[in-house]
Each structure stands twice: as C-alpha cells, then as structure tokens.
C-alpha cells in the first residue's frame, strides 16, 4: 500500500510499546532520519530502559529534532507519542520550522503489544499494565490528531497492513530546484495584457495567438516566471489568465500565487468577498466568460504554489518576498508571508497595510525576487529585489533576466487605475532607465540603491566571513580575528557611519645586504622593477600618526550623506578610533580644513559637499603621548641612567686590562646608542596646546560625492594637495591673489641633493594646519634619478627624518601576478632604533634582524588595501551601511593577525 509523504516532514510514529514502531522505522527510513527516545536514554545513561533519564533524553531529542528541521531534513520520531501532551512539543517544533506533520499510528491491542514485549523480556522487563495504559491513551486521542495539526494520518490496525505499507516521498509544489533556467521573472501584471505581450516580445519570445490559445516560445529555452497578481484593475484579466495558464500547463512557464489572485479565487468560488482594490473590474470581466473557463481559472489558481525555489536553491520567487527560514517550506505562515509580506496589522494614512522592510535583515545567499509593492525603480537590497514597477498605475512592466542579471521593462500604454499610495509624479512620467550593473557577486546591482539603512547586525561581523572585493578578490576573515576586531570596535570604535575606510598596513622593503643598513631604497626600487612598474613616486614619510579626515560642508551635508546629526566630520585613526578625545579640538581641526577647502572653492570644483582625506597628523606625541612616556621615554631614561653608572665604574680602573677595555668600549657604544635612541623619538614630539600646534599632511584624496580617486596618479594627488596647502588665497602676508584667480600647477620638490631637508615641521613654526609633502617622481630606468633619490633619502634620514614611502605612479598598478604593493616604506637608520631598540645596529643584532620575511606583511597590505577600496566604492554607490562597514571591520580583523609588529 503506497503511502505518500512530503519530502520535508516531521513524522511521528504513534503506538504502544511493542507495536513494532522501531522495526518499521528501520525498514522504511534512513538511520540518520530516525530519532529514537530509547537511543537517547541509552546515550545519556547507558540503559535504554532507564525511565529516570527520560526527561533529559527528550530534551536532547527535541534539540536534535529542531536542528534537523531548521536544516530542512526529513525527520522521524520513534517514541510512543500516544498522549496529546507528549505530541504537543513536536507539533510546536514543526510549526516553528514550517514542516509538514505526519502521523503513522499503530492501533494494536494492548494484549498484542504485551505479547511482543514478552518475546524480548530482557529488553522490555515490564508488565501488561504498561501497554494497557498506552493503548488507552491512544484510543482517547487518536480521533483528534488532525485537530492537533497533523496534515496526514495513516492508521495501521493489523500486521498485514504494516507489511504492505510502502512510503513514497513526493516533492513539495514549491520545490523546483532541479530547474536551473534561464528565467525571465515578470512583475505584477494586474490584467495588463498588451504590456505583457510587448514585454515578452522584448525579452525575445515568439508570441502567436492560435484558435485554442497561445503559442509562446523562446529559441534559447528561457522560461517566464510570474510573481503573481495576474488580475484586477487592468483591462483584460481573463486574457492574461488564458495566456499564463496555457504556458504553465505546457511546462513553458511558472507562476506563484498573489494576494489578488487569492481574493479572485474566493469570489469565483462564490464566497462573499468585497469588490475592492480592483476586484470589481475582474468580476465584471469574468461575468462575460463561460462557466467552463471560470472553473479552469479556479483550478489553476488553487494549484498555484505560495513561492518557488529554483536553480538548486539559488533563486526564490514569491509574490511579496520570503525570509530565508521559509524558503522551500509549506505552511499557513509561509503562505501568508509570501502573499502579503511582513505587516504590522495596522493601516497607513491611505488605508493600506503598514509593511515592514523584511529585506533589510535578509542574510541568506539565495536571490529573492518579488513584487506586490509598486516602486518606480527596482532596487536591490541584500540580494532581494522588487520588480513590480506599477504598470497598472501607468508605470512599467518589468522583468528580471536570471542569471544574467538584466532588468527589462516596457512602459504602460496608460494608467488603468489610480494608486491610493502616491506612485507617479503629477502628470505621469516615463519609467526610469534601470541599472543592471552587478555588485561584487551574485546578482546585486550597485546603482540606485535605497538610502543605506542605519542598521548593523552582529551576525554580519561574527564567525568566519568571506568578502568579495573588486581589487583583491575573495578575502576570508577567520572567526578568531573577527572576535578580536569586535572587541576593539565595540569598545573603542567611532560611530560606524563615519567609518567608510580604514587605511591598510604598509610593508617595509626586504632587508638590505649593505652592512650598515637594515632598510635601503635599493630594495624598493628593485621590487617595483620586478613587478614591471616603470615609474614610482617617493614621498617623505612624516613623523606623525595616520589619520583619516572626513569633512562635510555643514551639518546638513553630514546628516544627508552620513546620517550623523550634530557633527560636521570626524578625524579617526587607522584602527577606527576617534583621533581627538576632546570634541572642541576635533571641531577646531575640521573647521581649519573646511576653511581651506572653501577658500580654494573646492566644493564647487569637485561638485561635492564632503571630502575624505588620508594623511599624516603630527606630532606623533599628539596621539602617542602615553606610549612615548611609558615605553620610549622610560627605556631611554633607564638606559641613560644605568649606563652612566656603569661607565662611572669603568673610570675607576687606572690601567684597565684588554678585556676590561673591550667591555668598556662596548658599554660606551651602548651609552651613545641610548643617546641616539632618545634623540630619535624626540623628533616626534613637540608641545601641543591647541589646534594651532598641529600639522596635517594629506597625501590621498579618498573620495567625494559619487567619486573615487584611485584612477588618478599619486603625482596628481600630491599636486592637488600641494595647492590646498598653500597659504590662503584670500589673505596672508605678501599674498595678492583673490578668489577666482587660477592657481598655477605646483610641484613640491625636495631640497637639492646634498642639502638636508627638514625632517618635520619646525616646532611652533608655520601659520597653517595643512602641510604639503615633499616628493619625487622617479623613472626606474633612469639611474641618475634613482641615485639622486637615494641620496635624498640619505640626506633626509641623516637629518633625523623617518624615511620615505615609495608608491607606484599609478595607484592601481598591475604586477607580474597580482597588483603591485600599494606602497613600501623605507625607514632610516636612526628612526629604526625606535622600532628595534637602541642597540639594533650592533653587528650581532643587525645580522640576526636581517633574517626577516615580509611576504605575510605584504599579503595583508594587499588585502587591506582591497578592502579599503571596496568599502569606499560601496559607500559612493549608496549601498547599505552594513556592506560598507563590513569592509572596515575586516581590515581591523586582519590587523589582529600575529605578525611581527616591527615590520
């Protein structure tokens, strides 16, 4: 006897002990599908008959059952289940996970079951009263199984029926995973037959009317998928049904149920239904149709699934959308959500249901395509897209090509109805041209996004993460790194709405073979030559802290673009923390930059009301005061004090021996090294009493409204900022330039070879906050330029400067295999004392330090650079905040990797 069961179901075996449930389960179901109460008692107590372990056993059984149903697994419960209260928990679990409930009942007498138990007395050492109680409980509740929620109930009353049973699993109507398309998913039709025919033809279908119906086909084998709402408001609802029904019956199309279709079905069946929301037009049109056609429409609508899962689960089509946990499930809640979406039960000022934006919290990998709510332009949000563009209201009829993706639309011939909720502008308008550029992966377009929802979810930044980037491909974030980043970001991070970019780490050059250097420009030049780079830009490395500056024209601009109120910008570190603890200091800093931008008329020149800069903020002591005091100053002071005592002791020797003299010389060198160490870190310090004591050297224009600047050369960036850093064109000593006059091209050249350039701004000098960075453009094939730049570096570092940063001339420069490093730092001999300690240049130490590997550091630099670029690109294209923030968060996570911090 074949017994049909759905492919996704929770099956309860119901019957007294000894009725044969376990034997039956082993015969008909896979071992992994069966959850036996005896098994869990044995697992927890080593005795399957230990009734004292039953409570714990069922607790674990319920947990495993829930996990299996959450994963969409067919599950069988092998327990007596003869009492309604014992079945109640399974009914609740099945409802929670939208699983079909099936009961298989063994209605055998107590005497029969006891006799079977007697045959295995060593396993079932209990008397006949047990099976008598089970049988009595079963008789009391067997008639109420369907009321409890069981969709299918099969009752066996003899061994012959049990032996003849054969379970046949059938796929749910929503399961079309085997069909991989390609598809053309068509938005709400609402009786607009002329527009539907025009759209099909535009999609490449041949459409021909025949005596019996329609002949619709596509040479490429594409298949339409209708998102429902075929009826109401439009001019020819019966004609739409004739076309769609014919295609679906021939297997040439799919269709899901819409809420208007469901209401039409109730009217066609004679159920009292209010003729509102366009049903009156459909009713009038169907009154003219034959009873046979109306019956065929009833049958067609009644068979429509609530949604469809296609292409191996990668695509879901539902009329009003569907959350991830409902995909491929069938229940009343799933049906209601698919038809009406997520509603509050309230009505808005237009008398229409208040709908919640379920797509904002969608996190699954499947693409969800839906309609239901008219929108002028289809917009993607978290792999979800609404393609109802309000054809019946005078908008357009739209289709999404899958898996391309491409949006195709045709305008409505006219407005057939007036929407209660405002849809088109006064007088109507042509449908918006649709942007179909895919974003990163999957089917997510980037342009024309809705304003980024100001909502972050913990699930987006925990566990193992994989982020798709345009520059660096897939970047994986390990779970432990994400946890470390979450700790830092949650405790110290700035408002995430500002964190559109975190600067990448920077790799040093390989160790120099020269005996007196750990780092030297020669290795940087050679690296870029190997990568095929022809020109590089060498920038002086400032003695400060990396800072990202975002400055808005005013509070309105900050609120509009960043969603932040009461602020006009931010200055933050490369770890996402606010640079200034004092609000007034930050505000004063931003105002000075805003003034410079305004005086240069950059707001109009760049067509923006916000700027994002990457640069260096000096002095280092302004941010690292505690680090300097506790680590560097303490080391210097202790070394100088201790070594002074040691050298004083050596002076007591009248005629030191050769060994003592050698030791004395060694400690004299250590004393000199300590003095050099103190001098090195003091270069980074000067008193800061106000904003006027700070210097900011911007070196990269990250972005403005709708624009990134990674396509410009580093030379362009340096020239541009050199202009910004000039004294005010409106006022200043000796300045006669007035607003509107052209600013001549600038070149910030270093000091001539042989003349040491200043390593940093002189303390207390300078009247402007902004500082232009000296740099050189070097042709790598020109040895004269290479040698001159090397000498420039020597002059700079001998004067106490930190060194230089070497970058490819083109910001995005393709190397032999991947993109070349975005930058390499070449630090000077004296500066490296701060990093490696006062005595690092001693031969025995330097030899050991030269055995270092920079490969991992460069890998992180490339990935972090790719993440930074990706985050900025997403922000300028108005994608939701969480997609932007995950890039900045990932940079911080990579920073927690255990890599030598001295590199």
BAMIPA-295793 format. One record per residue (C-alpha): residue in three letters; x, y, z. Coordinates in steps of 0.2 Angstrom, whole numbers, padded with zeros to 4 digits, always signed. Each point is the difference from the previous one (the first is absolute). Example, Ala and Ser with C-alpha at 12.3 -4.5 7.8 and 13.67 -1.06 7.14 Angstrom:
% BAMIPA-295793
ala+0062-0022+0039ser+0006+0017-0003
END
This chain:
% BAMIPA-295793
unk+0000+0000+0000unk+0009+0016-0006unk-0001+0014+0013unk+0005+0017-0007unk+0010+0011+0012unk+0008+0017-0004unk+0018+0001-0002unk+0002+0012+0015unk-0011-0006+0014unk+0001-0004+0018unk-0007-0018+0002unk-0006-0006+0017unk-0002-0019+0003unk-0014-0002+0012unk-0004-0016+0009unk+0003-0010+0016unk+0016-0008+0005unk+0002-0016-0010unk-0011+0005-0015unk+0015-0001-0012unk+0004+0018-0002unk+0019-0002+0000unk+0001-0014-0011unk-0012+0009-0012unk+0011+0016+0001unk+0016-0010-0004unk-0008-0008-0016unk-0007+0016-0007unk+0011+0015+0005unk+0019+0003+0000unk+0008-0002+0017unk+0005+0018+0001unk-0018+0005-0002unk-0006-0009+0015unk+0000+0008+0017unk-0003-0014+0013unk-0005+0004+0018unk+0008-0017+0005unk+0017+0005-0009unk+0001+0017+0009unk-0004-0008+0017unk+0014-0012-0004unk+0012+0013-0005unk-0003+0010+0016unk+0000-0014+0013unk+0007-0016-0009unk-0018-0008+0002unk-0013+0002-0013unk-0014-0005+0013unk+0006+0012+0013unk-0016+0010+0002unk+0009+0012+0013unk+0009+0007-0015unk-0015+0003-0011unk-0001+0019+0004unk+0018+0003-0005unk-0002-0012-0015unk-0015+0009-0007unk+0008+0017+0003unk+0015-0006-0011unk-0012-0008-0013unk-0010+0016-0001unk+0016+0010-0003unk+0006-0012-0014unk-0017+0000-0008unk+0000+0019+0000unk+0017+0001-0008unk-0005-0013-0014unk-0016+0010-0004unk+0009+0016+0000unk+0012-0008-0013unk-0015-0006-0010unk+0003-0019+0004unk-0013-0013-0001unk-0002-0006+0018unk-0009-0015+0009unk-0003-0001+0018unk+0000-0017+0007unk-0009+0001+0017unk-0017-0006+0007unk-0008+0018-0003unk-0017-0007+0005unk-0004+0015+0011unk-0005+0017-0007unk+0011+0009+0012unk+0015-0010-0005unk-0003+0004-0018unk-0003+0019+0003unk+0019+0004+0001unk+0003-0008-0017unk-0015+0009-0008unk+0007+0016+0006unk+0017-0004-0007unk-0007-0004-0017unk-0010+0016+0000unk+0015+0010+0004unk+0010-0007-0015unk-0015-0002-0011unk+0001-0019-0002unk-0014-0011-0005unk-0007-0010+0014unk-0003-0019-0003unk-0006-0013+0012unk+0002-0018-0003unk-0011-0009+0013unk+0001-0018+0006unk-0017-0003+0007unk+0003-0018+0007unk-0007-0007+0016unk+0009+0000+0016unk+0000-0019+0001unk+0009-0001-0017unk+0013+0013+0005unk+0003-0009+0017unk+0003-0016-0009unk+0013+0007-0011unk+0009+0008+0015unk+0000-0017+0009unk+0010-0007-0015unk+0014+0013+0005unk-0002+0000+0018unk+0018+0004+0003unk-0003+0016-0009unk-0018+0004+0006unk-0001-0006+0018unk-0017+0007+0004unk-0017-0007+0003unk-0016+0001-0011unk-0006+0016+0009unk+0012+0010-0010unk-0007-0004-0017unk-0018+0001+0007unk+0004+0018+0005unk+0007+0004-0017unk-0014-0008-0009unk-0013+0010+0010unk+0009+0016-0002unk+0001-0003-0019unk-0019-0004-0001unk-0004+0017+0009unk+0010+0010-0012unk+0001-0009-0017unk-0016+0010-0006unk+0008+0017+0003unk+0016-0002-0009unk-0006+0011-0015unk-0006+0013+0013unk+0018+0001+0007unk+0007+0004-0016unk+0004-0016-0009unk-0002+0002-0019unk+0001-0018-0004unk-0005-0015+0012unk+0002-0018-0005unk-0007-0013+0012unk+0006-0018+0000unk-0012-0013+0009unk+0009-0016-0005unk+0017-0007-0004unk-0006-0003-0018unk-0003+0018-0003unk+0017+0004+0008unk+0009-0012-0011unk-0009+0006-0016unk+0005+0018+0004unk+0012+0009-0012unk+0004+0019+0003unk+0002+0010-0016unk+0007+0017+0002unk-0005+0014-0011unk+0007+0017-0003unk-0009+0016+0007unk-0008+0010-0013unk+0012+0014+0004unk+0015-0010-0004unk+0007+0003-0017unk+0018-0001+0004unk+0003-0011-0014unk-0004+0013-0013unk+0015+0012-0002unk-0008+0011-0013unk+0004+0012-0008unk-0015+0010+0006unk-0009+0016-0003unk-0009+0005+0016unk-0014+0011-0004unk-0008+0013+0012unk-0018+0002+0005unk-0011+0000-0016unk-0017+0005+0007unk-0009-0003-0016unk+0011+0010-0011unk+0000-0012-0015unk+0007+0012-0013unk+0015+0005+0010unk+0003-0019+0005unk+0000-0004-0019unk+0012+0014-0004unk+0012-0005+0014unk+0001-0018-0005unk+0004+0006-0018unk+0013+0011+0007unk+0008-0014+0010unk+0001-0010-0016unk-0015-0011+0001unk-0010-0005-0016unk-0019+0004+0005unk-0013-0007-0012unk-0019-0001+0003unk-0008-0016-0005unk-0018-0007-0001unk+0002-0009+0017unk+0011+0012+0009unk+0018+0007-0002unk+0016-0007-0007unk+0015+0008+0010unk+0018-0006-0001unk+0018+0006+0001unk+0014-0006-0011unk+0012+0000+0014unk-0012-0010+0011unk-0003+0013+0013unk-0015-0001+0011unk-0011+0014+0007unk-0004-0001+0019unk-0014+0011+0005unk+0000+0008+0018unk-0019-0001+0002unk-0014+0013-0001unk-0005-0004-0017unk-0017+0008+0003unk-0010+0016+0005unk+0000+0018-0006unk+0007-0003-0017unk-0010-0001-0017unk+0001-0019-0003unk+0002-0012+0015unk-0008-0015-0009unk+0012+0003-0015unk+0015+0000+0012unk-0006-0016+0008unk-0003-0009-0017unk+0018+0004-0005unk+0008-0004+0017unk-0010-0016+0003unk+0004-0007-0018unk+0019+0003+0003unk+0000-0008+0018unk-0010-0015-0006unk+0012-0003-0014unk+0015+0001+0012unk+0006+0016-0009unk-0002+0012+0015unk-0002+0000+0019unk-0012+0011+0010unk-0002+0003+0019unk-0015+0006+0009unk-0004+0018+0004unk-0011+0008+0012unk-0012+0006-0013unk+0000-0017-0008unk-0005-0007+0016unk-0014+0012+0003unk-0006-0003-0018unk-0001-0019+0004unk-0011+0003+0015unk-0012+0011-0011unk+0000-0013-0014unk-0005-0014+0012unk-0015+0011+0006unk+0007+0005+0017unk-0006+0017+0006unk+0014+0012-0005unk+0002+0019+0000unk+0002+0006-0018unk+0014+0012+0005unk+0018+0003-0006unk-0004-0004-0018unk-0010-0016+0002unk-0016+0009-0007unk+0008+0002-0017unk+0006-0019+0000unk-0018-0005+0006unk-0008+0010-0014unk+0012-0008-0013unk-0003-0018+0006unk-0019+0002+0000unk+0002+0000-0019unk+0010-0016+0000unk-0007-0018-0001unk-0002-0011+0016unk+0013-0012-0007unk+0013+0014-0002unk-0004+0006+0018unk+0002-0018+0007unk+0017-0002-0009unk+0006+0017+0008unk-0006-0007+0017unk+0010-0016-0002unk+0015+0010-0007unk+0000+0012+0015unk-0003-0013+0013unk+0016-0010-0006unk+0011+0015+0000unk+0015-0002+0013unk+0003+0014+0013unk+0018+0002-0007unk+0013-0010-0011unk+0017-0005+0004unk+0010-0001-0016unk+0018-0004-0006unk+0006-0011+0014unk-0007+0012+0013unk+0010+0015-0007unk-0016+0009-0005unk-0017+0003+0009unk-0015+0008-0008unk-0015+0005+0012unk-0013+0013-0003unk+0004+0011+0015unk+0017-0007+0004unk+0006-0014+0013unk+0012-0001+0014unk+0014-0013-0001unk-0007-0011+0013unk-0016-0002-0010unk+0008-0005-0017unk-0006-0017-0006unk-0013-0002+0014unk-0019-0001+0000unk-0011+0006+0014unk-0013+0013+0003unk+0013+0013+0006unk+0011-0003-0015unk-0015+0003-0011unk-0006+0015+0009unk+0018+0008-0001unk+0002-0005-0018unk-0017+0009-0004unk+0000+0015+0011unk+0018+0002+0006unk+0005+0006+0018unk-0014+0011+0006unk-0004+0007+0017unk-0019-0002-0001unk-0002+0019-0001unk-0006+0011-0014unk+0009+0016-0006unk-0008+0017-0004unk-0005-0007-0017unk-0009-0015+0008unk+0013-0012-0006unk+0009-0013+0011unk+0016+0006+0008unk+0014-0011-0006unk+0017-0003+0008unk+0016-0001-0010unk+0004-0018+0002unk+0013+0001-0013unk+0011+0011+0011unk+0004-0014+0011unk+0001-0014-0013unk+0017-0009+0000unk-0002-0016-0010unk+0010-0003-0016unk-0016-0004-0011unk-0006+0014-0011unk-0018+0005+0004unk-0011+0008-0013unk-0017+0007+0004unk-0013+0013-0004unk-0016+0005+0009unk+0006+0018+0005unk+0001+0012-0015unk+0017+0009-0002unk+0006+0012-0013unk+0017-0008-0002unk+0004-0018+0005unk+0013+0001+0014unk+0011-0014+0008unk+0002-0002+0018unk+0009-0015+0007unk-0002-0011-0016unk-0019+0004+0000unk-0009+0010-0013unk-0017+0006-0003unk-0005+0001-0019unk-0018+0006+0001unk+0002+0017-0008unk-0018+0004+0000unk-0005-0003-0018unk-0019+0001+0004unk+0003+0017+0008unk+0008+0007-0016unk+0018-0006+0005unk+0009-0014-0009unk-0001-0019-0001unk+0017-0007+0005unk+0009-0016-0002unk+0016-0006+0008unk+0011-0011-0011unk+0008-0014+0011unk+0014-0004+0002unk+0007+0014-0011unk-0006+0012+0009unk-0009+0013-0011unk-0016+0010+0003unk-0011+0002-0015unk-0016+0011+0000unk-0013+0007-0011unk-0010+0015+0004unk-0019-0001+0004unk-0011+0005-0015unk-0010+0011+0013unk-0005+0000+0018unk-0014-0012+0003unk-0002+0004+0018unk+0005+0012+0013unk+0010-0005+0015unk-0005+0004+0017unk+0018+0002+0005unk+0009+0013-0011unk+0009-0008-0014unk+0003+0011-0015unk+0004+0018+0000unk-0013+0012-0005unk-0004-0003-0018unk+0009-0016-0001unk+0017-0004-0006unk+0010-0012-0011unk+0007-0015+0010unk+0017+0002+0007unk+0014-0007-0010unk+0006-0015+0010unk+0017-0003+0006unk+0006-0018-0001unk+0018+0001+0005unk+0004-0015+0011unk+0008+0004+0017unk+0015-0011+0005unk-0009-0017-0001unk-0017-0008-0003unk-0013+0011-0007unk+0001+0016+0010unk+0001+0016-0010unk+0009+0015+0007unk-0009+0015-0007unk-0016+0008+0006unk+0000-0008+0017unk-0012+0006+0013unk+0008+0010+0013unk+0011-0011+0011unk-0010-0006+0015unk+0008+0006+0016unk+0000-0018+0007unk+0014-0012+0004unk-0002-0018+0005unk+0012-0010+0011unk-0002-0015-0012unk+0009+0011-0014unk+0017+0001+0010unk+0001-0017+0010unk+0006-0016-0006unk+0010-0004-0015unk-0004+0012-0014unk+0004+0001-0018unk-0001+0017-0009unk+0000+0003-0019unk+0011+0014-0005unk+0003+0007-0018unk+0019+0003+0003unk+0005-0014+0011unk-0013-0014-0004unk-0007-0010+0014unk+0007+0004+0017unk-0003-0012+0015unk-0001+0006+0018unk+0003-0013+0013unk-0012-0002+0014unk+0013+0004+0014unk+0006+0016-0010unk-0018+0006-0001unk-0002-0003+0019unk+0015+0011+0003unk-0006+0014-0011unk-0017-0001+0008unk+0008+0003+0017unk+0010+0015-0007unk-0014+0008-0010unk-0014-0002+0013unk+0011+0008+0014unk+0010+0013-0009unk-0007+0002-0018unk-0007+0016-0006unk-0018+0001-0007unk+0000-0013-0014unk-0009+0012-0011unk+0016+0010-0002unk+0011-0015-0003unk-0001-0002-0018unk+0019-0004-0002unk+0014-0006+0011unk+0018+0002-0007unk+0009-0016-0004unk+0016-0005+0009unk+0016+0004-0010unk+0014-0013-0003unk+0019+0005+0002unk+0013-0005-0013unk+0010-0016+0001unk+0015+0001+0011unk+0015+0009-0008unk+0016-0010-0004unk+0010+0016+0005unk+0009-0003+0016unk-0006+0016+0009unk-0018+0000-0006unk-0015-0010+0005unk-0011+0009-0013unk+0006+0009-0016unk-0009+0008-0015unk+0009-0012-0012unk-0011-0015+0005unk-0016+0011-0003unk+0006+0005-0017unk+0004-0018-0005unk-0017-0006+0007unk-0010+0011-0012unk+0012-0004-0014unk-0004-0018+0002unk-0018+0004+0000unk+0001+0009-0017unk-0003+0017+0007unk+0009+0013-0010unk-0003+0016+0011unk-0001+0002+0019unk-0004+0015+0011unk+0011+0002+0016unk-0008+0009+0014unk+0008+0007+0016unk-0007-0010+0014unk-0006+0011+0014unk+0003-0002+0018unk-0018-0001+0005unk-0015-0012+0001unk-0011-0006-0014unk-0017+0009+0000unk-0015+0000-0011unk-0009+0016-0001unk-0018+0002-0006unk-0006+0018-0001unk-0018+0005-0005unk-0005+0017-0006unk-0013+0002+0014unk-0011-0010+0012unk-0013-0003-0013unk+0013-0008-0012unk+0006-0012+0015unk-0018-0005+0003unk-0005-0002-0018unk+0015-0011-0005unk+0006-0008+0016unk-0016+0000+0010unk+0009+0009+0015unk-0008+0014+0009unk+0009+0014+0010unk+0017-0003-0009unk+0008+0006-0015unk+0014-0013-0002unk+0012-0010+0009unk+0019-0004+0002unk+0004-0018+0004unk+0015-0012+0001unk+0003-0015-0011unk-0008-0011+0013unk-0016+0009-0001unk+0001+0010+0016unk-0003+0019+0002unk+0017+0009-0001unk-0005+0014+0012unk-0008-0004+0017unk-0005+0018+0001unk-0015+0005-0010unk+0005+0018-0001unk+0018-0004-0007unk-0008-0011-0014unk-0012+0013-0004unk+0014+0014-0001unk+0011-0012-0011unk-0015-0003-0012unk-0004+0018-0001unk+0018+0004-0006unk-0001-0013-0014unk-0018+0006-0005unk+0007+0018-0001unk+0014-0006-0011unk-0012-0009-0011unk-0012+0014-0001unk+0014+0013-0004unk+0005-0011-0015unk-0018-0002-0006unk+0002-0019+0001unk-0018-0003+0004unk-0005+0006-0017unk+0016-0006-0009unk-0003-0018+0005unk-0019+0001+0001unk-0002-0006+0017unk-0005+0004+0018unk+0012-0012+0008unk+0018-0005-0001unk+0010-0015+0007unk+0019+0002+0001unk+0013-0013+0005unk+0016+0008+0008unk+0012+0002+0014unk-0004+0010+0016unk+0015+0007+0010unk+0007+0000+0012unk+0000-0019+0004unk+0000+0005+0019unk-0017+0008-0003unk-0008-0017-0001unk+0014-0011+0008unk+0004+0010+0015unk-0003-0015+0012unk+0010-0012-0011unk+0015+0012-0001unk-0001+0003+0019unk-0002-0018+0005unk+0011-0009-0013unk+0012+0011-0009unk+0004+0013+0013unk+0000-0012+0014unk+0013-0011-0010unk+0010+0015-0005unk+0001+0007+0018unk+0004-0017+0008unk+0013-0004-0013unk+0009+0017+0002unk-0001-0001+0019unk+0006-0018+0001unk+0014+0002-0013unk+0006+0016+0008unk+0003-0010+0016unk+0009-0014-0009unk+0012+0012-0009unk+0003+0009+0016unk+0006-0017+0007unk+0011-0003-0015unk+0009+0017+0004unk+0006-0007+0016unk+0012-0012-0009unk+0017+0008-0001unk+0007-0011-0013unk-0014-0011-0006unk+0005-0017-0008unk-0004-0004-0018unk-0016-0009+0004unk-0006+0014+0012unk+0005+0013-0014unk-0010-0010-0012unk-0015-0001+0011unk+0002+0018+0004unk-0001+0004-0018unk-0015-0010-0002unk-0010+0009+0014unk+0006+0017-0007unk-0008-0005-0017unk-0016-0005+0010unk+0000+0017+0008unk+0002+0009-0017unk-0014-0012-0006unk-0011+0006+0014unk+0003+0018-0004unk-0004-0003-0018unk-0016-0010+0005unk-0006+0015+0010unk+0004+0012-0014unk-0010-0010-0012unk-0016-0001+0009unk+0001+0018+0005unk-0001+0005-0018unk-0018-0006+0001unk-0005+0011+0015unk-0004+0019+0002unk-0012+0008+0012unk-0018+0001-0006unk-0011+0012+0009unk-0013+0003-0013unk-0004-0004-0018unk+0012+0013-0006unk+0014-0011+0006unk-0005-0014-0012unk+0005-0004-0017unk-0010-0011-0013unk+0008-0006-0016unk-0013-0007-0011unk+0007-0012-0014unk-0016-0008-0007unk-0017+0006-0005unk-0011-0015+0004unk-0016+0005-0006unk-0014+0013-0003unk-0018-0001-0004unk-0002-0014-0013unk+0019+0000-0004unk+0015-0010+0005unk+0018+0006-0005unk+0009-0017-0001unk+0001+0003-0019unk+0011+0015+0002unk+0019-0001+0002unk+0009+0003+0016unk+0008+0015-0008unk-0018+0007-0003unk-0004-0002+0018unk+0016+0008+0006unk-0002+0015-0012unk-0018+0002+0005unk+0004+0000+0019unk+0014+0012-0003unk-0012+0013-0007unk-0011-0003+0015unk+0014+0003+0012unk+0006+0016-0007unk-0004+0016+0011unk-0017+0007-0002unk-0004+0008-0016unk-0011+0012+0009unk+0012+0007+0013unk+0018-0002+0006unk+0016+0009+0000unk+0006+0004-0018unk-0015-0008-0008unk-0010+0010-0013unk-0009-0014-0007unk-0019+0001+0001unk-0014-0012-0001unk-0003-0006-0018unk+0017+0002-0007unk+0008-0016-0007unk+0013-0009+0011unk+0015-0005-0010unk+0006-0018+0000unk+0011-0004+0014unk+0014-0012+0003unk+0006-0004+0017unk+0018-0004-0003unk+0012-0005+0014unk+0016+0009+0005unk+0014-0001-0012unk+0012-0015+0002unk+0012+0003+0013unk-0011+0012+0010unk-0009-0009+0014unk-0019+0004-0001unk-0009+0003+0016unk-0006-0017+0008unk-0016+0008+0006unk-0008+0017+0003unk+0010+0010+0012unk-0008+0001+0017unk-0011+0015+0002unk+0003+0006-0018unk-0012+0002-0014unk-0017+0009+0000unk-0010-0014-0009unk-0007-0017+0006unk+0003-0008-0018unk+0017-0005-0005unk+0005-0005-0018unk+0011-0016-0001unk+0017+0001-0009unk+0000-0014-0013unk+0009-0005-0016unk-0005-0009-0016unk+0013-0013-0005unk+0002-0009-0017unk+0007-0017+0006unk+0010-0002-0016unk+0009+0017+0003unk+0014-0004+0012unk+0004+0018+0002unk-0018+0003+0007unk+0002-0016+0011unk+0017+0005+0007unk-0006+0018+0003unk-0015-0006+0010unk+0010-0012+0010unk+0011+0014+0005unk-0015+0010+0004unk-0006-0014+0012unk+0018+0000+0008unk-0001+0019+0002unk-0017-0001+0008unk+0004-0014+0012unk+0017+0006+0005unk-0009+0016+0005unk-0012-0010+0012unk-0014-0003-0013unk-0010-0017+0001unk+0003-0004-0019unk-0011-0001-0015unk-0015-0010-0007unk+0002-0006-0018unk-0016-0003-0010unk-0003-0005-0018unk-0004+0015-0011unk-0017-0007-0004unk-0010-0004+0016unk-0006-0016-0007unk+0015-0008-0009unk-0001-0017-0006unk+0015-0011+0005unk+0007-0016-0007unk-0014-0011+0008unk-0011+0012+0010unk+0000+0019+0004unk+0016+0007+0006unk+0001+0005+0018unk-0009+0017+0002unk+0015+0007+0010unk+0017-0006+0008unk+0008+0010+0014unk+0019+0002+0001unk+0005+0006+0017unk+0016+0008+0006unk+0013-0007+0011unk-0003+0011+0015unk-0019-0001-0001unk+0001-0019+0000unk+0008+0001+0018unk-0018+0005+0006unk-0006-0016-0008unk+0014-0013+0004unk+0008+0008+0015unk+0016+0011+0003unk+0012-0014-0004unk-0007-0007-0015unk+0014+0006-0011unk+0013-0010+0009unk+0007-0013-0012unk-0007-0015+0009unk-0017+0007+0002unk-0001+0007-0018unk+0005-0017-0007unk-0014-0009+0009unk-0013+0014-0005unk+0004-0002-0018unk-0008-0017+0000unk-0018+0006-0002unk-0014-0005-0012unk-0011+0014-0006unk-0012-0012-0011unk-0014-0001+0013unk+0001+0019+0004unk-0002+0003-0019unk-0014-0012-0001unk-0009+0009+0013unk+0004+0017-0007unk-0008-0005-0017unk-0015-0007+0008unk-0003+0015+0011unk+0002+0011-0014unk-0013-0009-0010unk-0012+0000+0014unk+0003+0019+0002unk-0003+0003-0018unk-0016-0011+0000unk-0007+0008+0015unk+0002+0018-0008unk-0007-0006-0016unk-0016-0007+0009unk-0002+0016+0009unk+0001+0011-0015unk-0013-0012-0008unk-0012+0002+0015unk-0001-0018+0005unk-0006-0004+0017unk+0011+0004+0015unk+0003-0018+0005unk+0008-0003-0017unk+0012+0015+0002unk+0003-0004+0018unk+0005-0018-0002unk+0015+0006-0011unk+0007+0011+0014unk-0004-0013+0013unk+0010-0013-0011unk+0015+0011-0001unk+0000+0002+0019unk-0002-0019+0001unk+0015-0003-0011unk+0010+0011+0011unk-0002-0012+0015unk+0010-0013-0010unk+0016-0004+0010unk+0013+0008-0011unk+0016+0008+0006unk-0006+0017+0004unk+0018+0007-0004unk-0002-0003-0018
END
